[in-house]
Amino acid sequence: MEAYCFKCRTKREIRNARGVTLKNGRPATQGTCPVCSTKLFRIGKA
């Protein structure tokens, strides 16, 4: 799964991706950027 990295300013594949649930019950995916190790976050199916 890909997410936009704000530090690299491009879409990157999420490393160490894990599914999380937001406060309102929506699913999301959280992980890190493989290039700069910044947190990546994508709302939607995990």
Residue frames relative to the residue before (quaternion, step in Angstrom):
aa qw qx qy qz dx dy dz
M 1.0000 0.0000 0.0000 0.0000 0.00 0.00 0.00
E 0.2641 -0.7775 0.5560 0.1290 3.54 -1.04 0.80
A 0.0371 -0.7626 0.6453 0.0260 3.53 -1.26 0.57
Y 0.5301 -0.6311 0.4613 0.3284 3.58 -1.19 0.47
C 0.2284 -0.7554 0.6016 0.1236 3.57 -0.86 1.01
F 0.3536 -0.7675 0.4986 0.1932 3.58 -0.59 1.12
K 0.6347 0.5246 -0.3347 0.4581 3.58 1.14 -0.51
C 0.7275 0.3931 -0.2202 0.5174 3.61 0.96 -0.89
R 0.2644 -0.7961 0.4863 0.2448 3.57 1.29 -0.51
T 0.6626 0.4149 -0.3360 0.5253 3.55 0.94 0.95
K 0.5566 -0.5796 0.4570 0.3813 3.58 -1.26 0.21
R 0.0547 -0.7970 0.6014 -0.0082 3.55 -0.96 0.94
E 0.5358 -0.5779 0.5026 0.3553 3.54 -1.28 0.47
I 0.4147 -0.7145 0.5046 0.2508 3.61 -0.91 0.89
R 0.2029 -0.7635 0.6041 0.1050 3.58 -0.84 1.03
N 0.8233 0.1273 -0.1475 0.5331 3.59 -1.07 0.80
A 0.1522 0.8267 -0.5237 0.1386 3.58 0.98 0.87
R 0.0429 0.7741 -0.6306 0.0371 3.54 -1.06 0.81
G 0.4671 -0.6847 0.4932 0.2642 3.52 -1.09 0.77
V 0.0400 -0.7799 0.6246 -0.0018 3.55 -0.97 0.89
T 0.2991 -0.7261 0.5877 0.1948 3.56 -1.30 0.35
L 0.3974 -0.7206 0.5213 0.2260 3.56 -0.86 1.00
K 0.7116 -0.4566 0.3252 0.4237 3.58 -1.30 0.25
N 0.7177 0.4367 -0.2494 0.4816 3.57 1.05 -0.77
G 0.6306 -0.5863 0.3163 0.3981 3.60 1.27 0.20
R 0.5194 0.6404 -0.4207 0.3783 3.61 1.23 -0.07
P 0.4433 -0.6881 0.4986 0.2851 3.60 -1.03 0.69
A 0.0006 -0.7808 0.6248 -0.0030 3.56 -1.22 0.54
T 0.3075 -0.7224 0.5860 0.2006 3.55 -1.33 0.25
Q 0.0646 -0.7979 0.5993 0.0001 3.55 -0.93 0.94
G 0.1934 0.7743 -0.5845 0.1461 3.57 -1.03 0.78
T 0.5126 -0.6311 0.4748 0.3369 3.57 -1.19 -0.51
C 0.5344 -0.5975 0.4946 0.3358 3.54 -1.31 0.43
P 0.4412 -0.7170 0.4666 0.2712 3.64 -0.80 0.92
V 0.6754 0.4983 -0.2954 0.4564 3.62 1.18 -0.44
C 0.8410 0.1634 -0.0475 0.5136 3.60 0.70 -1.10
S 0.4235 -0.7467 0.4211 0.2930 3.63 1.32 0.00
T 0.3665 0.7037 -0.5128 0.3279 3.59 1.15 0.58
K 0.5482 -0.6021 0.4583 0.3562 3.59 -1.13 0.59
L 0.1325 -0.7630 0.6287 0.0707 3.55 -1.02 0.89
F 0.0592 -0.7988 0.5983 -0.0213 3.55 -1.04 0.82
R 0.0311 0.7933 -0.6067 0.0389 3.55 -0.90 0.93
I 0.3032 -0.7481 0.5662 0.1668 3.55 -0.80 1.07
G 0.5725 0.5616 -0.4451 0.3983 3.55 -0.96 0.88
K 0.7862 -0.3137 0.2208 0.4845 3.56 -1.28 -0.20
A 0.4114 -0.7431 0.4819 0.2154 3.55 -0.93 0.92
